[in-house]
Amino acid sequence: MGFSLIFVAIKNYRDTHNNGQITFGKGLGIGLWITLIASTIYVIIWMIDFSYFVPDFGEKYTAQMVAELKASGASAAEIKKQGAAMAATMAKYKSNFVFRAM
């Protein structure tokens, strides 16, 4: 769905501003700008959502993964290993740079 909107935007630009013609480079540039703007808005909204509405997501997700491992009959060593890996991943979210990059 999102990619079709990029196509429509490029077509609209071609039809209204360039008399029905557009170069590949110009179309690619327009598409990349649309993608950059949409991605930036998505990340900003995600950061607000994550920070204010689900600040305990990491703990809940880790607990859910451990519960699923226990239910599947995984060994205690495997559960401990996966729990440590999840805790390390969630600790990375504490860094603003890593948080934004992810």
N, C-alpha and C positions, 0 to 999 in steps of 0.2 A: 504494500500500500504506500509506504513512504517513498519508495523509488519512483512510483508512478507520479507522485506529486512533483518530483524533480523534473521528470519528463514534461509534465504540463507547464511548469514554470519556464523551462527553456523554450518550449514551443510558443508560449505566450509572448516571451521576449522577442523571439524571432519574428512573430507575426505583427507585433505592434511597434517595434522599434527598428527593425532592419528590413522592412519590405519583403518578408518571406525568406530571407537568406541569413545564414549564420555560419561562421567557421567552426571547425571542430574545437579549436583552442578556446574560442569564446564560450561555446556551449559547455566545455569541460570546466572552465573557470566559474561559470555561473553555477553549475552543479556542485562544485567543490565549496563555493561560498555558502550555498544553501545547506549543505551537509555540515559545514563548520558551525554555522549559526544554530541549526537544530541540535547538534550534539552538545554545544555549549549550554543551551537552555536546558537540555535533558540532564546534564551533569549538575547544574545549579539546583534544579528541582530535586534531584536525587540526594544531593548533599543536605538540603534543608529537611527533606523527609527523614533521612537517616539520622540527622543530628537532633531533631526536635520531636519526631513522632515515634521512632523506634530506636532510642539510644541503647537499649539492651538487646539489640538484634544478635550480636555476637554470642552472648551468653545463651540466649534461647536456641540459636542455631546449633551451637556446640552441644547443648543438652539433648536436643532432638537427634543429632547424629549419634551420640553415645547410646541413647535409648534404642535407636534402630539397630545399632551394632549388637547390643545385648539381646534384642529380640531375634536377631538372625543367628544367634549362637556363636558369636565371635569369641575368641579366647580373651582372657583378661589382659594379656600382653598386647594383643591387637587393639583392644579398646583403649588401653593406656597410650599406645603409640598414636592412634588417630586423634585422641583427645589432646595430646600434646601438640600435634600438627595443627589442629584447629585453633588451639590457644595461641600458637605462634602466628598464625595467619591473622587472627583477630587483633593481636597486639600491634601488627603493622598498621591497622586502621587508626591507631592513636597518633601516628605521624601525619601531619597535614599534607605533606608532599605525596606520600604513598596513598593516602586517602583520596586525594584528587586524581592521582594517576590511575588508580584502579577504577 
